[in-house]
């Protein structure tokens, strides 16, 4: 039997290609992770939304 590893919220935000899709893992405040599977078009759409959001933020 394989050793079980505990799952933690530690680690960087990442979005590796796994199989035919991409798996977005976002560490959450208070522990744990948000895990979402996306296809290539959804990754592009999310990237565009985030880029627009960041560019609209007020400068410090």
KABEL-V509854 format. One record per helix or strand. SS is the DSSP state (helix for helix, strand for strand). FROM is the first residue (numbers start at 1). LEN is the number of residues. Records with the same first field share a line. If there is no record, write none. Layout:
SS=FROM-LEN, FROM-LEN
This chain:
strand=14-5, 21-7, 33-6
helix=40-17
